[in-house]
Amino acid sequence: MTISSIDPAEVAKFEAMATEWWDPHGKFKPLHMLNPCRLDYITRQIAAEFDRDLTAPVPFAGLRLLDIGCGGGLLSEPMARLGADVVGADAAERNIPVAQIHAEQQGLAIDYRHTTAEALVDTGEQFDVVLNMEVVEHVADPLSYLTACQHLLKPGGLMICSTLNRNPKSFAMAIIGAEYVMRWLPKGTHEWSKFITPDELYDLLQQAGLDPVDRKGFVFDKLRWNWSISDRDLSVNYVTASVKPINAQETQP
């Protein structure tokens, strides 16, 4: 039995906001705004890694995908529409019925579970793709958590992991701006000390047994009021892609 890396205080924050997941003007407005940009990166990385044609009707058919920290299903649903066999997992119990009801309303079959990465490892399950978006900055032990995610990947599998950089700019934008000025998020949603620099995340991914292959920034344009992907600006929000080696040596999560 592995030890969970979840932080109960962080889970409680998202439990309190569970009913607002699908309100584009509610507490998850930032994620709704960011979602098209996230999906662009995710779909391109999956297509490149598994040689899929994104113009096909269901390009991800045959791929088993885990959306860890799925929340209300903002990423699980589009992945299911693209043909993936999706498991959505979240440590916040109240998120699951919200996600299940919305998926049923959309006619989507998604396997939502109240569970953790470590508990899934104990079941022996593995996936072609793990989406690990805006979660690692909320866990108690990032290395243990990422190692569990590595165990959940099949050899040759792909993990997409996004988080927040740790620097004065990210404090100003992600905490002061988003929580206090714009009030997009409740105060205290993020802890700046838990933010992770790109170099730190690359090192953690490598320690967890993964090969980082790409990283990009998500940049918000205040004039156009939209998000875009940047090759150079990783100063606040950023995303990485990493692959589990075919001959990976399993380490303890």
Disulfide bonds with the S-S distance in Angstrom:
none
